[in-house]
Amino acid sequence: MEIVDLSAMEMAKLIEQRKISPVDVVSAHLARINSLNNELNMFVSVFEEEALEDAKSAEYAIMKGVSTGPLHGVPIALKDLTPVIGRRTTFGSELFNDHIPVHEPTMVKRIRQSGAIIIGKTNTPEFGHKGTTSNQIVGTTKNPWNKAMTAGGSSGGSGAAVASKCVPIAEGSDGGGSIRIPASFNGILGLKPTFGRVPFDSSPFNRFGTTQPYVHYGPMSRTVEDSATLLSVMEGYEANDPYSVPLAKEDLLSESNKGIKGMTFAYTRNYGLYECEPEVSDVIEKILPILEHHGAKLVKIPIDFGLDLTELISFFNKMWFAGLASAYGSLYDRNPSDFSPSVASMIEEGRKISAVELRKTEELRTVIWNNLQHIYREFDCLLSPVLGVAAFKHDIEGPEKINGKTSSPISDWMMTQLYNCTGHPAASIPVGFTPQGMPIGLQASASKFNDSILLRIAKVLESELGVHSPTL
């Protein structure tokens, strides 16, 4: 077995036992990145010299009998929307092509403190504005299972980097599905934690901007153990974030191994809103008996939010577009030609939304909240597809038809936005492949701060289905 075949926790254990060196671990992953990145476009920046220096320091510490944390010597990739002090961070925008941040969020500080080594920044669409990954800096991120297909977005670089074994773990961020979409398309585990569980204090200029919609940092990995460990590193109260929540002490690794016996799960194929291709739903519904075999009760339920998909997407877009206009409007006025047409149009649309219209979205969010809360009072978890389609060609933003019905390419194939309206935890769990060999993800959601239930489900499925990676 090669070093890159190991999970993050396997690496960490072998490093602690002095059976492998952090320098060898980082070198192996740098070689993997160098061999694949030109064709897959996963990384915007690779910090080769810095990562090797950090690896030497990690090796020296181990030889002295000192370990800084659970990820000591393990390489990690961070999404290029996440500021890192002293490291190039572009936000996917040419305006920030040479930007070197002087601050970073608490979550990054905690990753450093865990001993993990930041090996690079992964590709993202400009300001993370869409569900596929391409920008004017490095181009399009391609799916390692089929290079003609999209890796999803906006954490597409992180998803492809983990799936291709260029890193064992990566950080993503999720404001409408941006962790779960690429996790599903790339066949890995991606978890959007409960809002407030992981501090989101990346902007010193607007501490209150993460609720339109709820934006989350979260882990992406090939194994449940790795995601549980990374989440345990990232989470915890931070006074600098007005929405950060003190947490009850919880061992996520132990929790993930408790199984699901006695739990009751609800399942919906489409939330009463979306179209879903049979090649997706067939894969998911084929594995549901595994959960029953492990002692869970499964109930297929109807859901009616009292609104159609157009209404849902319309009010969700109002939140997104208004947020973009607020955050980047003045920069757009000074440099309009440096913005992509899609971001420019979103900013223009956002400026048309009145404060009253924006506040009215809270009423529809409440409708969704009330419906989901009703489900969580009866069930431990709500299961569904993550997406209505498998990965599509990377030269489009999405399908124009699903099941023969007209679909908006930028939005209608994502069953993810609901949980960014409410802040509930939601995960994409890999469960199989289409006949064409493209990965499919099962979406699991639960009531707030019951994130560990999602890990328990993922662990059961991992034990039965195994962990799969593309041949590259």
N, C-alpha and C positions, 0 to 999 in steps of 0.2 A: 504494500500500500504506500502510495506517495503522500508527502506531507499535505498537499492540497486536498487529498481525499478525506482528511480528518475533520471532525467537527471542531468548533472553537473550544469546547470543554475537553475534548480529547487532547488537543494541542496544549491547553493550559496544564492539564495533569502531567503530560510527558515533560513539559518544560520544568514544572515544579520538581519532578523526579530526576531532573538533569539527564533525561534520555534523548532529548532533542534540544537544540539551541534556539533562542529567539532570533538569532541572526540567520540561521538556516531556514526558520519558518518564514521570516519576512522575505528573504532572498527567493525562496520557492514561489511565493505569491507574486513578487515583483516580476519574476521570469514568466509566470503565467499571464500576468497583465500585459507584459510586453509582447507576448506571442498572440494575444487575442484582441487587444484593444483597438488595433487599427481597423479590423473588420467589424467589430461589434459596437464601437463608440460608447463604451460604458463610462469612461472617466473623462472629466474635463481637465483635471490636474492629478498627477501622480507625484508624491513627495518622496522620491527615491532616496536622496541623500539624507533627508531628515528621518525617514523611517528606519534606515540602516543605523543611523546614530542612536536613535531611540532603542533599537534592538540590541545594540552593543551595551547600552546602559542597563537594559533589562537583563541581559546575560550576566553582566558584572554583579548586579544585585542578587541574582539567583546563586551565583558562586559564593557570595558572602552570606547566603542563607536568608536573604530578605526578599519577600514577595509583597508587592504593593496592593494586590487585590485579585479577584477571581478571574480576571482576563489578562493576567501578567504575561506580556510577550506576544499576545494574540493580535494579528492585524485586523483592522476594521476600516470600512469605508463610510464616509459621511456624505450625505446628499449636498449638492452644491447650492441649496437654498439656506444651508445652516452655516452661520458665520463661525470661523475658527481663527483665533488670534494668530496673526503672523503667517497665515496660509491663504493663498489665492482663493477667493470666493466670488463667483461671477453672478449668481442668481439666474444663470442662463441668459443673461443680457449683455450685449456688446458694450453697453454703457459702463458695465462693471468688469470689463475684460481684465483689467489690471488691479482690481480692488483687493486690498489687503486689510482685513478687519482689525480693529483695535479692541474689540470686545467679542465675547462669545457667550452663548447661553449656559445656564447651570448644567444642563444635560451633558454638554461637551466636557465641562470641567470634571463631571463625575466619571465620564468614560476615561478621561486621562488618569484619574485617581484609581480606577480599577486596574490599571496597568496595560490597558489595550494600546496598540500602536496605530495611529491614524496614518493610513497608507495612501489615501487619496480622496478626492472629491468626485462624486458621481454625477452623471449627466441628468439634467432636468429641463423641461421646457421653460421658456422665459417667464420668470416669477411664478413658476408652477401652475400655469393658468389652464392646463388641459390634461386629458387622460391618456395622452401619448407623449413620447419624449423625443423632441427635436428642437434645435435652436440654431442660431446663426453663428455660434462659436465653433462647435465641433460636429454639428449635423445631427443625424438620427441614430438613436440607440436601437440595435437590432436584437431580435429574440434568439438566444443561443440554441433553442430547440429547432428553429428554422429561420435562417437569416433574412428571409423574404418577409417575415412577419414582425409586427410591432412587439416591443417589450412592455408596452403600456406606460402609464405615467400617473402622477408626475415624478414618482420615485423609480422611473424606469431604469436608470443607470444602476441604482442599488440592487434592484431585482435581478437584472441580468448579471451583475458582478457576483452575486451570491450563487445564482443558479450555475454559472460557468466555473465556479470554484476559484475565482480570482480573489475572493475573500470568503471567510466562513460566516461572517456576520456583517450587517450594515444597518445604518440608521436611515429611516425614512420619515417623511411627514405627510399628514393626511388631512385635507380640508374638504374632500368630497369623494374620497376613495383612493387617494394617491399612494397609500401603502398597499391596500387590498387589491387594486387593479393589477399592478405589476406582479404582485405575489401570485395571483391567479394565473396570469399569462405565462409566468416563468416557472411555475411548479414548485414554489417555496412557501414557507409559512410567513405571513405578515400580520402583525397585530396592531390595531389602533386601540390604545388603552382608553379607559374611562377618562373623560376630560377632567383635568386637574390632578391626575395621578402622576404625570410627568410634567414638571414645570415647563412652560413655554414662554421664556423671557428673552427671546432673541432680539427684540427691538427695544432699545433704550428710549425711543421716541414715542412709542405708543404701547403702553402696557395693557391696554384694554381692547386691542384689535383682533384678538383670537377667537371671538365669539360670533363673527359674521362671515361664514358659519364657524362652528367649533373646529379649531385646528389642533392637531395632536402630533407629537413625536412618538415614534414607536420602533420596535425591533423587526428586522427581517433576517431570516436564517433558513438553513436546510433542516434543522432539527428543533424539536420542542425544547429540549434541554438548553440549547443555545439562546433561544428567544426568551425563555424564563430567566436565564442568567442576565442577559442584557437588559431586560425590563427591570430586574431587581437593582441593577446598577443605575439606571436612568431615573427611577421613580423616587418620590419622597418630597416632603414639604419644602418650599423655598419662599421665604418672606418677600422676595423681590417680584414674585408673580402674584398679582391680586386674585387669581383664580386657583392657585395651588392649594391642595387640600391635605391636611395631616392624615396619615394612613395608619390603620391598625397594623401591628407587626405581623408579617405573613411570609412564610418560606415558600416562594413560588415553585422552587424545584420540587419540594416535598408535595406541595399541593397538586402539581401536574401529574403525579404518580398515583393519585388516590382512586382513579377509575371513575366510572359513571353509574355504577349500580344504584338503582333506586331513584334515579333522576327521571324527569319527564320533559321531553323535548317537543316543541311544535315545529312543523315544517310547512313552508309555503313555496310554491314554485315561482311565484311572480309578484307577491304582495298585492295582488289585484290591480296592478298598474302596468307591469312590463311585459314585453314579448320575450320569450326564451326559446332559443333553438333546441330541438330535440337532442342534438349531439351533445349539448351541455347538460340538460336535465336528465337524460338517460344515464350519464356517467354518475351523477350525484345520487339519483334514486337507486342505483344499483348497489351503492355502498351503505345506504341507510340501515339495512338489516344488521350490519356489523355493530352498530350502536345498540340495537335490541339484543343481539347476542351477548353483549357485555353488560346487560342488566338494565338498560334504559327503556323507558316507554316512549314510543314515538306516535304523535298524533298529527295528521295532516289537517290544517285549519284554513278556513277562508279569512281573508282580511279585506276590510273596506274602510279606507280612510275618508270616504266621502268627497274625494277629489280625483281628477284624472291625471295622467302623467304630464300633460301639458301644463296644468296648474302647478304641479309639484316643481317641475323644472323652471317654470317662470318665476316663482317666488324664490327658489334657490338661487337662480341666476341674479336676481335683484341684489341679494346679499353679496354674492361674489363680485359683481360688477361695481357696486357701490364701494366695496372695500378696495378694489383696484384703483378706482378713481381717487379715493381718499389718499391712498398710500403713494401713488405714482403720478397723480395728475399734474403737479407742478413740474416734475421732471419731464413729463411728456410734452408740456407746453414749451419747454426750453429745447427739447431734442426730439421732435416728433418723428423725424426720419430714422431714428435709431430704435424705434419700436416696431415689432412685427405687426402686420395688418390685423391679426386676430386680437392681440392685446390692445392695440389702438382702438379697435371697434368696441371692445369691452369697456374701456375707459370712457369713450364717448357715450355709450349707453348708460353707464353708471352715473354720469353727470346729469342725466335726465330724471333720475329717480329722486323724488322728494323725500324729506325726512319723515313725512307722514306715511308715504308708501312703504318706506323701510321698516317703520315701526309696525305697520299692519302685517308684515311677514311673521311677526311673533304670534299672531293668532293662528296661522296655519301650522307653525311649528308646534304650538300647543295641541292642536288636533292630532298631529303625529305622535307627540309625547304621550298624550292620554291613551291613545290606542296601543302603543307599545307597552306602556305601564300596565295596562289591563292584561296583556298577554303574559308579561313577566310575573304578575301575581298568581297566575295559574301554572306557568311553565318555567323550568329552570333556564331554558335557552330557546331562542328562535333560530331555526336553520333555514337556509335558502341558497340558491346559486349566488355567487358574487356578481356575475355578469351574465347577460343574456346571450353572449356569443363567445366563441373561442377567439384566440388572437387572430387578427386580420392583417392584411398587407400593410407594411409600415409607411406606404406612400399616401395613405388616406387617414382621416381623423376618426373614422368609424363607419359602420355600415349604413347605407341609405335605406335598406330594407331588412327587416327581421321577420322570419316566417311569412315572407311575401307582403308584409305590411310596411308602409312608409315609416321611416325612423329618422330622427335627427342624429346626424353622425357624431355630433359633439357631446351627446348626453344620454340618449335613450337606451343605450346598451348597458349602462351602469346601474346596478341595484345597490349602490353604496351610499348615496347622498343622505338617505333617511337618518343614518346614525351620526352624520355631521350636523344635522338639525337638532339632535337631542343630546349628544355627548355620551351615549351609551358605548360600552366597549364592543368592538367587532373585529373578527379575524377572518382571513382567507386561509383555509387549510387545504393543502394539495390532496386530491382524492382519485386522480386518474387522468386518462388521456382520451381524446377524440380518436376516431378511426384514422385520422391523418397524423396522429402522434403529438397533438398539441395539448398542453396541460389544462386541467380544469380545477377550479377551486370551489370549495364549499364555504359559504359564509355562515359564521356562528356569531350570535350576539346575545347579550345577557343584561340584566339590570346593572345599574351603576356599581362599580367596585367589585363586581363578581367576575373580574377578568380571569381568575384562576379556573373557572368553569370552562372557558374557551381552551385553555391549555390542557385541561384534563381530556376534553374531547379530541383535541389534536393528538395527544399522546396515545390514546386508544387507537385512533386511525393509523398513526405512524407505526404502532406495534403490529398491525395487521397488513398494512399496505407497503411498508418499507419507505426508504428514502431514495429518490431517483434524481439523477443528473443527466444532462445531455452528453452525448459523445462528441468531443471536439478535438 
